[in-house]
Amino acid sequence: MSMTIFYVLILALLAPISTLSSHVHDPNLVAHHVHRSINESMRNMGYLSCGTGNPIDDCWRCDKNWDKHRQRLADCAIGFGKQAIGGRDGKIYVVTDSKHDDPVNPKPGTLRYGVIQKEPLWIIFAHDMTIKLKEELMMNSFKTIDGRGANIHIASGPCITIQNVTNIIIHGVNIHDCKQGGNANVRDSPDHYGWRTKSDGDGISIFGGSHVWVDHCSLAKCHDGLIDAIHGSTAITISNNYMTHHDKVMLLGHSDSLAQDKNMQVTIAFNHFGEGLVQRMPRCRHGYFHVVNNDYTHWEMYAIGGSASPTINSQGNRFLAPNSHNSKEVTKREEASDDEWKQWNWRSEGDLMLNGAYFTPSGTGTSKSYARASSLSARSSSIVGSITANAGVLQCRKGSRC
């Protein structure tokens, strides 16, 4: 180890302890912050660092030869989903056919054929295309859908389902106008297909999934949620996405009675929640949720809600309240009396509140549960605009920086 790296690691060790004066005797909390700071310091020393303040983008976007190093993206994840490697260790699979979607017998060259394979695959696209799926796209484990370098839309039909699989990356795809599917047979691997009942019509449905990363996608106008995660899903990062024109944006947790969701951990970072949104950014149940450095420029009802005592750690976000006098509150508790929800651990730390926006905290502001709901260090809310300026699908062209 060089002296430079050693010095940076020492600083990483000292810095978090100095910020934990009231908890310095809690070894678990100190260890958590030290580990997080070391990881961040190592990332900041990355060869491709551009210094924009967005740690994901700084990791890869300044490489003009990104198209020759596509799978390096998998090493740039942050948050609870940072171990999602997708198809990093597999071959490149190129989608060439956008027109012939067969849910039971998919043809080579189609997106569906790629996502159901058993081996790891990094899936890219030969050219611009709009894919209208006939049924849900049932993904198999260790897959990446990478839309960089082409204008890719999954739209106007059923969309993406991540069910009981692991290590999924979805990056750089427009997902919109998603419809319900089901009451049909759908293949989920080369040697299995089965009957699917009616689907919800989500943009991305995560059901019992783990190690999932959704990054730099643009999502809008789906039948149910834009991104929902339920039934014990965990280790998820939702980052750098641009979400617009939708009612119930994001549901994290199936029901108040499903104890399986108590260990859910989700990071929501660097997203832009834009025009035409109403509620659920996100709506949480049971688990641990880190909502960090997002830009909320529109909501009609509320931004962050929940029930069943989730831990919500809101840090460094920018909340611009709508002009309506009835919708200034960022938060909403559902299906609980005041005496009950006042025990739930919800905090706002370093958030920027504009146009009368306000966050109603509850629980113990120094609770150890926030350590389980912390996944990366928050940047100042004053730079959220620049961090999220490129949220959504990027315009990437081969031979130049994205």
FIVO-410507 format. One line per 10 residues: number of its first residue (from 1); for each residue x, y, z of C-alpha. Coordinates in pm, 1 decimal. Example, Ala and Ser with C-alpha at 12.3 -4.5 7.8 and 13.67 -1.06 7.14 Angstrom:
<pts>
1> 1230.0,-450.0,780.0 ~ 1367.0,-106.0,714.0
</pts>
This chain:
<pts>
1> 0.0,0.0,0.0 ~ 143.7,339.8,-96.7 ~ 179.5,619.4,159.1 ~ -82.2,822.9,-30.3 ~ -343.1,550.8,-2.7 ~ -248.7,488.0,361.2 ~ -292.1,857.0,440.2 ~ -633.7,870.5,273.2 ~ -746.9,564.0,466.1 ~ -634.0,716.3,794.7
11> -835.1,1028.9,714.8 ~ -1131.6,810.1,632.5 ~ -1099.3,640.9,969.1 ~ -1074.8,965.0,1163.0 ~ -1338.5,1171.3,984.5 ~ -1647.3,968.9,1068.5 ~ -1550.5,929.3,1435.1 ~ -1531.0,1304.8,1472.3 ~ -1890.6,1330.9,1351.3 ~ -2017.3,1075.5,1603.4
21> -1944.0,1252.6,1929.4 ~ -2275.5,1150.3,2085.4 ~ -2237.3,787.1,1973.7 ~ -1861.6,733.5,1991.0 ~ -1910.6,456.6,2248.9 ~ -2139.5,257.4,2018.2 ~ -1891.5,22.0,1841.9 ~ -2143.5,-98.8,1583.3 ~ -2228.1,253.3,1473.3 ~ -1863.8,360.4,1462.1
31> -1770.3,52.0,1260.4 ~ -2051.6,121.5,1016.8 ~ -1937.1,478.2,954.0 ~ -1571.4,381.5,926.4 ~ -1648.6,110.5,670.6 ~ -1864.7,348.6,470.2 ~ -1601.8,622.3,471.1 ~ -1321.4,389.3,363.2 ~ -1529.8,265.8,71.3 ~ -1605.6,620.5,-32.3
41> -1244.0,730.7,-3.2 ~ -1129.8,442.5,-221.6 ~ -1398.2,526.9,-478.2 ~ -1290.1,891.3,-482.0 ~ -939.1,778.6,-577.9 ~ -1078.2,599.6,-882.3 ~ -878.9,638.4,-1203.5 ~ -1173.0,785.9,-1393.4 ~ -1295.7,1025.2,-1126.5 ~ -1434.2,1346.3,-1279.1
51> -1520.4,1522.0,-954.6 ~ -1880.6,1619.1,-1034.4 ~ -2007.1,1513.7,-692.9 ~ -2210.7,1225.9,-832.5 ~ -2005.5,919.0,-733.4 ~ -2169.6,687.2,-987.6 ~ -2116.7,915.2,-1284.8 ~ -1766.9,1010.9,-1172.7 ~ -1677.4,643.3,-1183.8 ~ -1738.7,594.3,-1558.2
61> -1881.0,887.1,-1755.4 ~ -1555.6,1065.2,-1830.1 ~ -1420.7,762.8,-2018.4 ~ -1462.0,839.5,-2389.1 ~ -1408.6,470.1,-2459.1 ~ -1694.8,361.9,-2232.9 ~ -1836.9,144.0,-2513.0 ~ -1522.2,-69.5,-2505.4 ~ -1537.7,-97.6,-2127.1 ~ -1912.7,-139.7,-2077.8
71> -1893.9,-393.3,-1799.4 ~ -1690.3,-157.3,-1580.6 ~ -2021.1,11.8,-1503.6 ~ -2100.5,-275.7,-1264.6 ~ -1818.1,-158.3,-1037.6 ~ -1970.4,189.2,-1002.9 ~ -2283.3,107.2,-803.0 ~ -2343.6,268.4,-464.7 ~ -2585.9,214.9,-180.3 ~ -2758.5,-102.2,-74.1
81> -2751.3,-237.6,-430.5 ~ -2378.5,-180.4,-476.0 ~ -2303.4,-554.1,-495.7 ~ -2530.8,-597.7,-798.0 ~ -2292.2,-707.5,-1072.7 ~ -2550.7,-800.5,-1333.7 ~ -2381.4,-962.8,-1632.4 ~ -2037.6,-820.2,-1558.2 ~ -1864.6,-1158.2,-1571.1 ~ -2042.2,-1286.3,-1880.9
91> -2047.8,-1231.1,-2254.6 ~ -2193.6,-936.7,-2446.7 ~ -2532.4,-1018.7,-2602.6 ~ -2660.1,-784.2,-2876.2 ~ -3031.9,-726.7,-2928.5 ~ -3094.1,-698.9,-3301.7 ~ -3467.9,-781.5,-3326.3 ~ -3724.5,-551.8,-3165.5 ~ -4031.4,-676.2,-3354.9 ~ -4073.7,-1045.8,-3278.5
101> -4146.6,-1093.3,-2909.8 ~ -4258.5,-1449.3,-2839.2 ~ -4325.4,-1498.8,-2464.0 ~ -4287.9,-1879.0,-2479.6 ~ -4039.9,-1943.3,-2762.5 ~ -3828.1,-1628.5,-2792.4 ~ -3596.5,-1599.2,-3091.3 ~ -3220.8,-1537.1,-3068.1 ~ -3153.9,-1167.5,-3116.3 ~ -3456.8,-1056.7,-2914.6
111> -3438.5,-896.0,-2572.7 ~ -3647.9,-1172.8,-2418.1 ~ -3413.3,-1444.6,-2544.9 ~ -3121.4,-1269.6,-2374.9 ~ -3277.4,-1207.0,-2034.6 ~ -3395.4,-1566.7,-1979.5 ~ -3057.3,-1734.6,-2034.3 ~ -2892.7,-1907.8,-1738.8 ~ -2542.2,-1767.8,-1783.2 ~ -2442.2,-1407.2,-1704.0
121> -2499.5,-1171.6,-1998.9 ~ -2438.2,-802.2,-2058.6 ~ -2719.7,-708.4,-2296.6 ~ -2678.1,-415.8,-2538.6 ~ -2864.6,-296.2,-2847.8 ~ -2756.3,-283.2,-3212.1 ~ -2947.5,37.7,-3287.4 ~ -3232.5,260.0,-3168.6 ~ -3547.8,61.2,-3104.4 ~ -3886.8,56.2,-2934.7
131> -3981.1,-281.1,-2790.1 ~ -4348.8,-352.6,-2729.5 ~ -4357.5,-669.0,-2522.0 ~ -4650.5,-908.0,-2547.1 ~ -4611.6,-1025.6,-2184.9 ~ -4393.4,-942.1,-1883.9 ~ -4019.9,-961.7,-1945.6 ~ -3922.9,-1228.5,-1690.4 ~ -3553.7,-1180.1,-1613.3 ~ -3309.8,-1448.0,-1505.0
141> -3024.0,-1381.8,-1260.5 ~ -2695.4,-1208.8,-1351.1 ~ -2822.9,-993.3,-1635.0 ~ -2758.4,-633.1,-1734.9 ~ -2980.5,-440.1,-1974.1 ~ -2754.3,-157.7,-2096.5 ~ -2916.9,95.2,-2329.4 ~ -2613.4,319.6,-2371.8 ~ -2534.8,417.2,-2728.7 ~ -2889.8,371.3,-2856.8
151> -3231.4,522.1,-2793.1 ~ -3415.9,231.8,-2629.5 ~ -3782.4,232.5,-2529.5 ~ -3968.1,-49.1,-2356.8 ~ -4321.3,80.0,-2391.6 ~ -4690.7,31.8,-2460.3 ~ -4706.7,-326.9,-2334.5 ~ -4618.2,-523.5,-2020.7 ~ -4271.6,-430.5,-1893.2 ~ -3995.4,-569.8,-1668.6
161> -4037.1,-828.6,-1390.0 ~ -3751.0,-925.9,-1155.8 ~ -3897.5,-1218.8,-962.8 ~ -3700.2,-1439.5,-723.0 ~ -3372.4,-1365.1,-902.8 ~ -3056.3,-1179.3,-810.6 ~ -2786.9,-951.7,-956.7 ~ -2977.6,-738.8,-1204.4 ~ -2869.1,-404.5,-1355.2 ~ -3102.2,-195.3,-1569.9
171> -2934.6,112.9,-1713.6 ~ -3014.0,372.9,-1977.8 ~ -3361.6,262.4,-2085.6 ~ -3684.2,458.9,-2140.6 ~ -3967.2,267.4,-1971.4 ~ -4316.1,408.5,-2014.1 ~ -4682.2,346.9,-2089.2 ~ -4655.6,-0.8,-1936.9 ~ -4970.3,-213.8,-1944.8 ~ -5101.8,-514.0,-1757.2
181> -5026.0,-857.5,-1897.3 ~ -5087.1,-1210.1,-1783.2 ~ -5335.2,-1494.8,-1812.7 ~ -5076.5,-1641.0,-2045.3 ~ -4769.8,-1864.2,-2048.2 ~ -4435.1,-1683.7,-2016.5 ~ -4084.1,-1830.4,-2026.8 ~ -3836.7,-1735.1,-1752.6 ~ -3547.9,-1969.6,-1841.0 ~ -3442.6,-2188.4,-2134.4
191> -3601.3,-2494.2,-1972.4 ~ -3907.9,-2351.3,-1798.3 ~ -4220.0,-2153.3,-1875.8 ~ -4532.5,-2119.6,-1668.3 ~ -4875.7,-1963.9,-1640.8 ~ -4876.9,-1599.6,-1533.6 ~ -5185.7,-1447.5,-1378.7 ~ -5269.7,-1085.3,-1443.3 ~ -4977.8,-852.3,-1375.8 ~ -4993.7,-511.5,-1206.9
201> -4860.4,-314.2,-1501.5 ~ -4548.6,-176.9,-1328.3 ~ -4255.7,-31.2,-1517.5 ~ -4018.4,-243.8,-1311.2 ~ -4161.5,-500.6,-1067.9 ~ -3918.7,-647.9,-813.5 ~ -4070.4,-950.4,-634.0 ~ -3839.6,-1141.5,-401.6 ~ -3541.4,-995.3,-587.2 ~ -3204.4,-901.2,-442.0
211> -2893.6,-710.3,-551.1 ~ -3080.9,-494.5,-802.0 ~ -2958.4,-163.6,-945.6 ~ -3174.5,64.0,-1163.5 ~ -2971.5,359.1,-1292.4 ~ -3015.8,641.5,-1545.2 ~ -3356.7,529.3,-1670.3 ~ -3649.4,754.0,-1763.6 ~ -3986.0,626.6,-1641.3 ~ -4340.3,756.4,-1690.5
221> -4709.0,672.6,-1735.6 ~ -4741.7,312.1,-1623.9 ~ -5060.0,133.3,-1521.6 ~ -4954.2,81.3,-1159.4 ~ -4612.0,176.2,-1019.1 ~ -4303.0,298.4,-1197.7 ~ -4081.7,85.0,-972.0 ~ -4226.4,-148.1,-704.9 ~ -4029.9,-378.8,-473.2 ~ -4219.7,-632.7,-262.7
231> -4214.8,-979.3,-100.7 ~ -3876.4,-976.7,68.2 ~ -3686.7,-787.5,-199.9 ~ -3371.5,-620.8,-67.6 ~ -3024.6,-485.1,-149.6 ~ -3166.0,-239.2,-404.8 ~ -3035.8,91.6,-540.0 ~ -3253.8,323.0,-749.1 ~ -3032.3,603.7,-876.8 ~ -3003.4,879.4,-1137.6
241> -3351.4,815.8,-1277.2 ~ -3593.9,1076.0,-1412.9 ~ -3954.8,1005.4,-1322.4 ~ -4251.4,1202.7,-1455.9 ~ -4625.8,1197.1,-1526.9 ~ -4741.9,928.7,-1289.4 ~ -4962.4,884.2,-983.0 ~ -4827.7,608.1,-756.0 ~ -4457.8,630.2,-830.4 ~ -4280.6,378.4,-607.5
251> -4407.9,115.8,-361.6 ~ -4152.0,-51.3,-133.0 ~ -4318.0,-326.8,69.3 ~ -4614.2,-547.5,-14.3 ~ -4849.6,-506.2,282.9 ~ -4848.5,-407.0,647.1 ~ -4894.4,-771.3,746.2 ~ -4605.5,-917.6,541.9 ~ -4319.8,-955.1,790.5 ~ -4096.5,-1079.6,507.7
261> -4032.0,-715.2,412.2 ~ -3882.9,-622.3,751.2 ~ -3526.9,-668.6,624.9 ~ -3575.2,-471.4,303.6 ~ -3300.3,-214.2,240.7 ~ -3333.9,32.7,-45.8 ~ -3120.6,330.6,-148.2 ~ -3293.5,605.7,-348.5 ~ -3025.0,848.1,-464.5 ~ -2963.3,1125.3,-720.1
271> -3306.3,1087.3,-884.9 ~ -3516.6,1370.5,-1025.0 ~ -3883.9,1342.8,-935.5 ~ -4028.7,1573.3,-1195.8 ~ -4347.2,1708.8,-1343.6 ~ -4681.4,1534.1,-1322.4 ~ -4609.7,1318.3,-1016.6 ~ -4866.0,1274.1,-740.5 ~ -4744.2,1050.2,-455.9 ~ -4522.8,758.9,-337.9
281> -4169.7,885.9,-394.5 ~ -4148.1,635.8,-224.0 ~ -4418.7,477.4,-6.9 ~ -4244.5,243.6,239.2 ~ -4331.7,-44.6,469.6 ~ -4137.2,-224.2,744.2 ~ -3780.8,-192.9,612.0 ~ -3492.5,52.7,594.3 ~ -3485.2,327.7,335.9 ~ -3212.7,579.3,254.9
291> -3349.8,870.7,52.8 ~ -3046.6,1080.2,-32.0 ~ -2963.2,1373.5,-263.1 ~ -3275.8,1355.0,-476.2 ~ -3445.8,1652.8,-640.3 ~ -3819.6,1674.4,-580.1 ~ -3965.5,1940.7,-806.1 ~ -4326.1,1824.0,-808.4 ~ -4580.0,1631.6,-606.1 ~ -4955.9,1677.9,-577.8
301> -5027.8,1484.5,-256.4 ~ -4698.5,1404.3,-78.9 ~ -4342.8,1295.8,-156.5 ~ -4242.4,1034.7,103.9 ~ -4496.9,815.8,281.3 ~ -4530.1,490.1,462.5 ~ -4696.0,256.3,709.1 ~ -4597.5,-37.8,932.9 ~ -4307.2,143.6,1103.6 ~ -4042.2,174.1,831.6
311> -3715.6,353.9,907.6 ~ -3674.7,645.6,665.5 ~ -3347.0,837.6,657.6 ~ -3392.0,1146.2,438.1 ~ -3063.8,1328.1,379.0 ~ -2953.2,1612.3,155.5 ~ -3261.9,1619.1,-65.8 ~ -3419.6,1926.9,-223.0 ~ -3796.8,1952.5,-177.7 ~ -3983.0,2217.1,-376.3
321> -4341.7,2222.2,-252.9 ~ -4627.9,2274.5,-498.2 ~ -4819.1,2600.4,-482.4 ~ -5124.6,2424.3,-339.1 ~ -5165.8,2512.7,28.6 ~ -5282.5,2157.7,104.4 ~ -4971.0,1978.5,-25.6 ~ -4676.8,2144.9,146.5 ~ -4596.7,1848.3,370.6 ~ -4330.8,1614.8,232.5
331> -4439.8,1322.9,450.9 ~ -4753.3,1113.9,496.9 ~ -4818.4,837.2,749.2 ~ -5092.6,593.6,659.5 ~ -5308.7,349.2,854.3 ~ -5179.8,447.1,1198.7 ~ -5286.1,661.8,1491.4 ~ -5073.5,957.1,1602.2 ~ -4955.6,763.1,1907.3 ~ -4836.8,481.1,1683.3
341> -4661.1,672.6,1406.8 ~ -4481.5,900.9,1649.8 ~ -4267.6,597.1,1737.8 ~ -4160.5,538.2,1377.0 ~ -3803.9,650.9,1300.3 ~ -3830.6,911.2,1025.3 ~ -3575.3,1190.8,1008.0 ~ -3475.0,1474.7,781.2 ~ -3108.9,1570.3,790.5 ~ -2967.7,1847.8,573.2
351> -3271.5,1857.6,345.2 ~ -3348.6,2183.6,163.9 ~ -3714.1,2287.4,200.7 ~ -3848.7,2535.9,-54.7 ~ -4181.0,2712.3,-112.5 ~ -4313.0,2613.0,229.0 ~ -4222.0,2243.5,213.8 ~ -4188.1,2074.5,553.4 ~ -4095.3,1728.3,678.8 ~ -4262.7,1587.3,990.6
361> -4001.6,1379.6,1177.6 ~ -4081.0,1111.9,1432.7 ~ -3918.1,857.0,1656.7 ~ -3571.4,886.6,1803.0 ~ -3348.4,1106.7,1591.6 ~ -3035.6,922.8,1709.2 ~ -3175.9,570.4,1686.4 ~ -2940.7,288.7,1587.6 ~ -3191.8,196.7,1318.4 ~ -3055.4,483.3,1107.7
371> -2728.2,292.8,1073.5 ~ -2925.4,19.2,893.9 ~ -3089.5,287.5,681.3 ~ -2764.4,457.2,577.8 ~ -2588.6,344.5,264.3 ~ -2362.3,632.1,155.6 ~ -2259.3,979.3,267.7 ~ -2493.6,1257.4,165.4 ~ -2368.0,1556.5,-30.5 ~ -2493.1,1903.4,55.0
381> -2848.9,1972.4,-60.5 ~ -2714.2,2295.7,-212.8 ~ -2557.3,2095.3,-497.6 ~ -2848.9,1858.7,-561.6 ~ -2934.3,2049.7,-879.4 ~ -2595.4,1972.6,-1034.2 ~ -2581.5,1615.1,-902.3 ~ -2919.0,1534.0,-1060.6 ~ -2891.3,1753.5,-1370.7 ~ -2832.9,1449.9,-1593.2
391> -3087.4,1218.4,-1430.0 ~ -3262.6,987.5,-1673.7 ~ -3138.9,835.8,-1996.9 ~ -2807.5,982.1,-2115.0 ~ -2719.1,1066.2,-2473.6 ~ -2417.1,841.8,-2517.0 ~ -2229.9,811.2,-2844.6 ~ -1937.8,583.2,-2912.3 ~ -1601.5,754.7,-2906.6 ~ -1706.3,1041.6,-2680.9
401> -1793.1,1091.9,-2317.8 ~ -2155.2,1039.5,-2219.8
</pts>
